Amino acid sequence: MASGSELWTTTEVANYLGVKPGTVSAYRHRGQMPPPLQTLRERTHLWEARTIREWNARRGVGANSAYNGESREVTARADPHEWLEPVGPVP
């Protein structure tokens, strides 16, 4: 981490993205965003603001992709609590 880097909490990331903090937590759990740079007391996650800005610029609106940059289609399940499975690259 560069000296003087701006660090954002989950709430600050959510505010920047225009979503709820729970959405950011879901993205993190599913690997749909960069991992936090640091976690304090096992609850407070911190990201470099620059990393989030760069990731957000790359992801596009409505992107359903993992952080590794792969875009995949997903199939909906009858049970909304069941994880969605990738079915292949998006054309």
N, C-alpha and C positions, 0 to 999 in steps of 0.2 A: 504494500500500500504506500502510495506516495505521501510524503509529509504534507499535511494540510488538506488531504482529500475530504470532500464532503460526504458524510455517511448519512443514510436514510434508514429509518425504522420501517416496519411493515405499514404503519399508518401513513407515513410520508410517501412511501412508494404508491400506496393506494390513492392518495390525494393526487399525485402526479399523473397516474394512469386514469383517474376518474372512475375508480371502482371502490368497492368496500374492502376493508382489511381482510375479511374472510375470503375474498376472491384471491387476493395476493397469497394468502396461506394455502389455498387450494392449488394455485399455480406452483408454489414451492414444493408442496407434497407430491405433485404429479410430475415434477421435473420440467415444467413448461416455462421456466424462467431461470436465470442464472442463480446458482446457489449463493446464500449469504456469504459475505466476506468474513463475518464474525458473528458468533452467537454468545450473548451474555446471559449467565444464569439459566441456561437451557430454555429460555423463553423469548428473549429479545434478540431478534435477527437484525443485522445491519448489512446494508449493501452500499457500495460506492455509487453515488449519484450518477457518475459518468457511465458506469456499467449499465445501469437501468436505462438511462437515456439512449445509449447505443443499442441495447437490446430492443427497446420499444421502437426505435426507428427501423430496425430490421424485420420486426415481426409482422407488421401489416394488420389491418383491421380484420377481425374475424378469423385470424390464423388459428388453426388447431394443430399445433406442432410442438414437438419436444424442443428443448433448448438446443439440442445438437444441430438444429437447422433443418431437419427433415420434415417435410409436409406429408401428412397422411390423412386419408379418409378414415372416418370412424363409423361404426355401425351402432345404432341406438339399440338399447336393450329394453325389454318390457319392465324390468326392475330398475328404477332410476338410481338405486344405490349400488348397482353393479358397475364395475369399471368398464369403460369403453375400450374395445380392442381395435388396434390399427388394422386396416385391411389392405393397405398398399399406398404407393405414392399418389399424390394428387396430380392429374395431368396438367 
